[in-house]
């Protein structure tokens, strides 16, 4: 819990500080006087005024008690009287291009931060599962495409443009893009025993998915990387302990079904129920090189309104891992490409939610972000950097949305001013601001509801 709180607060602080620094730095470059730079709202926990600042600046820097936001307060005639000798340094007196640049600088700073973070991860390297597939879910797209489990995917791409697959997570990302965009994914499978590589098509265009969630991958059929069908830690008082299963047991068969990987074993366990009742099954396991037969009666649990079997033990050995690392130049380029891809996917998802082609369940709020912050931090430094990059992209794209209270809304005002030669009237500005606040509150409410449903539902 403490790690989650710390990781969440650090993430908010970094992302907000970078966003506001973008506004601040461009404002200073445009000759606008910045009076205050604040990360957080409410009571000031820390405030200072550096002795060495840009010429003409006496900016006060503040860290507020509530970290859910920040602001850069600039000299502006609309917010108070401005001395005649400083009028040329007020925000509202600047040329249209300068005002637009200052407003756009915040979201752009977040997108640039994402490039830097993805680049750092590419340079440092991250341990990820090899792109070897577990047995696909029954009656899924992957099974229909000809995947049977154990395949090593070496290349993948859309419209015949294949590129190397570096890891299972890389493959999952491509499947996500294909499923949400409705594009088929071509896979190249490494040949075995001297056989040549072969290609097959994963028909993701047939999916009508609105949610980027675990159920989407179950429909595709590729849920997890290939793992050894081994029993791990057994919980006290569990069905596994009652049956006599031990840590290290390798499951070779359940009934007449041969078990070849951990994912298949999990699926068979999940399906070992008849209505509300568990189904006792005969397991053939290998313990210390010796074959054993064990009858296992799972516990019945409800997940997403569906009754499934559980045995109360970790199922499947850790997958084969690979270190994904890029060179100096390639690491930067891949950082730019990943930022662009995530940004484009985010924009498309937002557009689909607006027109009803994607579910509002895809909206996430502070509780989900905090949960992911803690989980990513627990997995290691590079995973936390990936999380920060993803949230930084989301923050940048969200702020570019044409909502009046966001930076994108102000850019729309400036677009109107540039096209008509007239600024938006105060009356219309007030109406639009109220409407924007109302819409933003609705979005926040939906996101918070989704958070509570995911975490406690």
Secondary structure in CASP SS format (residue, H / E / C, confidence):
PFRMAT SS
TARGET T0000
AUTHOR 0000-0000-0000
METHOD secondary structure of the structure
MODEL  1
X C 1.00
X H 1.00
X H 1.00
X H 1.00
X H 1.00
X H 1.00
X H 1.00
X H 1.00
X H 1.00
X H 1.00
X H 1.00
X H 1.00
X H 1.00
X H 1.00
X H 1.00
X H 1.00
X H 1.00
X H 1.00
X H 1.00
X H 1.00
X H 1.00
X H 1.00
X H 1.00
X H 1.00
X H 1.00
X H 1.00
X H 1.00
X H 1.00
X H 1.00
X C 1.00
X C 1.00
X C 1.00
X C 1.00
X E 1.00
X E 1.00
X E 1.00
X E 1.00
X E 1.00
X E 1.00
X E 1.00
X E 1.00
X E 1.00
X E 1.00
X E 1.00
X E 1.00
X E 1.00
X E 1.00
X E 1.00
X C 1.00
X C 1.00
X C 1.00
X C 1.00
X C 1.00
X C 1.00
X C 1.00
X C 1.00
X C 1.00
X C 1.00
X C 1.00
X E 1.00
X E 1.00
X E 1.00
X E 1.00
X E 1.00
X E 1.00
X E 1.00
X E 1.00
X E 1.00
X E 1.00
X E 1.00
X E 1.00
X E 1.00
X E 1.00
X E 1.00
X C 1.00
X C 1.00
X C 1.00
X C 1.00
X C 1.00
X C 1.00
X C 1.00
X C 1.00
X C 1.00
X H 1.00
X H 1.00
X H 1.00
X H 1.00
X H 1.00
X H 1.00
X C 1.00
X H 1.00
X H 1.00
X H 1.00
X C 1.00
X C 1.00
X H 1.00
X H 1.00
X H 1.00
X H 1.00
X H 1.00
X H 1.00
X H 1.00
X H 1.00
X H 1.00
X H 1.00
X H 1.00
X H 1.00
X H 1.00
X H 1.00
X H 1.00
X H 1.00
X H 1.00
X H 1.00
X H 1.00
X H 1.00
X H 1.00
X H 1.00
X H 1.00
X H 1.00
X H 1.00
X H 1.00
X H 1.00
X H 1.00
X H 1.00
X C 1.00
X E 1.00
X E 1.00
X E 1.00
X E 1.00
X C 1.00
X C 1.00
X E 1.00
X E 1.00
X C 1.00
X C 1.00
X C 1.00
X C 1.00
X C 1.00
X C 1.00
X C 1.00
X H 1.00
X H 1.00
X H 1.00
X H 1.00
X H 1.00
X C 1.00
X C 1.00
X C 1.00
X C 1.00
X C 1.00
X C 1.00
X E 1.00
X E 1.00
X E 1.00
X E 1.00
X E 1.00
X E 1.00
X E 1.00
X C 1.00
X C 1.00
X E 1.00
X E 1.00
X E 1.00
X E 1.00
X C 1.00
X C 1.00
X C 1.00
X H 1.00
X H 1.00
X H 1.00
X H 1.00
X H 1.00
X H 1.00
X H 1.00
X H 1.00
X H 1.00
X H 1.00
X H 1.00
X H 1.00
X H 1.00
X H 1.00
X C 1.00
X C 1.00
X C 1.00
X E 1.00
X E 1.00
X E 1.00
X E 1.00
X E 1.00
X C 1.00
X C 1.00
X C 1.00
X C 1.00
X C 1.00
X C 1.00
X C 1.00
X C 1.00
X E 1.00
X E 1.00
X E 1.00
X E 1.00
X E 1.00
X C 1.00
X H 1.00
X H 1.00
X H 1.00
X C 1.00
X C 1.00
X C 1.00
X C 1.00
X C 1.00
X C 1.00
X C 1.00
X H 1.00
X H 1.00
X H 1.00
X H 1.00
X H 1.00
X H 1.00
X H 1.00
X C 1.00
X C 1.00
X C 1.00
X C 1.00
X E 1.00
X C 1.00
X C 1.00
X C 1.00
X C 1.00
X E 1.00
X E 1.00
X E 1.00
X E 1.00
X E 1.00
X C 1.00
X C 1.00
X C 1.00
X C 1.00
X H 1.00
X H 1.00
X H 1.00
X H 1.00
X H 1.00
X C 1.00
X C 1.00
X C 1.00
X C 1.00
X C 1.00
X C 1.00
X E 1.00
X E 1.00
X E 1.00
X E 1.00
X E 1.00
X C 1.00
X C 1.00
X E 1.00
X E 1.00
X C 1.00
X C 1.00
X C 1.00
X H 1.00
X H 1.00
X H 1.00
X H 1.00
X H 1.00
X H 1.00
X H 1.00
X H 1.00
X H 1.00
X C 1.00
X C 1.00
X E 1.00
X E 1.00
X C 1.00
X C 1.00
X E 1.00
X E 1.00
X C 1.00
X C 1.00
X E 1.00
X E 1.00
X E 1.00
X E 1.00
X E 1.00
X E 1.00
X E 1.00
X C 1.00
X C 1.00
X E 1.00
X E 1.00
X E 1.00
X E 1.00
X E 1.00
X E 1.00
X E 1.00
X C 1.00
X C 1.00
X E 1.00
X E 1.00
X E 1.00
X E 1.00
X E 1.00
X C 1.00
X C 1.00
X E 1.00
X E 1.00
X E 1.00
X E 1.00
X E 1.00
X C 1.00
X C 1.00
X E 1.00
X E 1.00
X E 1.00
X C 1.00
X C 1.00
X C 1.00
X C 1.00
X C 1.00
X E 1.00
X E 1.00
X E 1.00
X E 1.00
X C 1.00
X C 1.00
X C 1.00
X H 1.00
X H 1.00
X H 1.00
X H 1.00
X H 1.00
X H 1.00
X H 1.00
X H 1.00
X H 1.00
X H 1.00
X H 1.00
X H 1.00
X H 1.00
X H 1.00
X H 1.00
X H 1.00
X H 1.00
X H 1.00
X H 1.00
X H 1.00
X H 1.00
X H 1.00
X H 1.00
X H 1.00
X H 1.00
X H 1.00
X H 1.00
X H 1.00
X C 1.00
X C 1.00
X C 1.00
X C 1.00
X H 1.00
X H 1.00
X H 1.00
X C 1.00
X C 1.00
X C 1.00
X H 1.00
X H 1.00
X H 1.00
X H 1.00
X H 1.00
X H 1.00
X H 1.00
X H 1.00
X H 1.00
X H 1.00
X H 1.00
X H 1.00
X H 1.00
X H 1.00
X C 1.00
X H 1.00
X H 1.00
X H 1.00
X H 1.00
X H 1.00
X H 1.00
X H 1.00
X H 1.00
X H 1.00
X H 1.00
X H 1.00
X H 1.00
X H 1.00
X H 1.00
X H 1.00
X H 1.00
X H 1.00
X H 1.00
X H 1.00
X C 1.00
X C 1.00
X C 1.00
X C 1.00
X C 1.00
X C 1.00
X C 1.00
X H 1.00
X H 1.00
X H 1.00
X H 1.00
X H 1.00
X H 1.00
X H 1.00
X H 1.00
X H 1.00
X H 1.00
X H 1.00
X H 1.00
X H 1.00
X H 1.00
X C 1.00
X C 1.00
X C 1.00
X C 1.00
X C 1.00
X H 1.00
X H 1.00
X H 1.00
X H 1.00
X H 1.00
X H 1.00
X H 1.00
X H 1.00
X H 1.00
X H 1.00
X H 1.00
X H 1.00
X H 1.00
X H 1.00
X H 1.00
X H 1.00
X H 1.00
X H 1.00
X H 1.00
X H 1.00
X H 1.00
X H 1.00
X H 1.00
X H 1.00
X H 1.00
X H 1.00
X H 1.00
X H 1.00
X H 1.00
X H 1.00
X H 1.00
X C 1.00
END
